[in-house]
Amino acid sequence: MKNMPDELLVNAYYQALSLNLNPHFISLLKLEINRRSIATRLEKVSSQIG
């Protein structure tokens, strides 16, 4: 995941949630988002979606 662009990571996270994928996989995506300190992008994308 280290080579994955931030935007793709955030999109993958929301796609995984919407598809109800494995919770462990979703947790790994969320951990990487937090590691990169891009949680604010999650908030922005979330507000655009909902």
N, C-alpha and C positions, 0 to 999 in steps of 0.2 A: 504493500500500500504506500510505501514511502515515495514511489515514483508516480503515484496517481495525482493529477492536478487537484487542487482544492475544490474547484467547482464540481468536478466529476465525483469526488468523494461525497460531497453534500448531496448531490443528486442520487447517488447510489444509496445513501442512507434513507432518503425519503422514499425511494423506489422499494427498498427492502421492507420498510414499514408498510407501505401500501399493499405489497404482495404477501404480507404476513409471513416473511421468511423466518428462518431459524433465529430465535432470540439471541443465541450466542454470536451469530454472524452480525446481527444488528449491534450488539454490544461492542464487537471489535471495531466496527465502523465508528461508533460513538467515541470509543477510546482514542482512535486516531484523530478524530475531529478535535477532541479536547487536547491531545498532545500537541497539535499544530496551533492551538489557541485560535481556532476559527469558528468558535461557537456563535459569534455574532452573525456569521453568515447563515447559520441555521435559523436564527431569529428572523433575518431578512427574508429568507426563502419561505419560511413558515407563514409569515404575514402575507406574502404574495399568493400563496396557495390557499390559505383559509381566509 
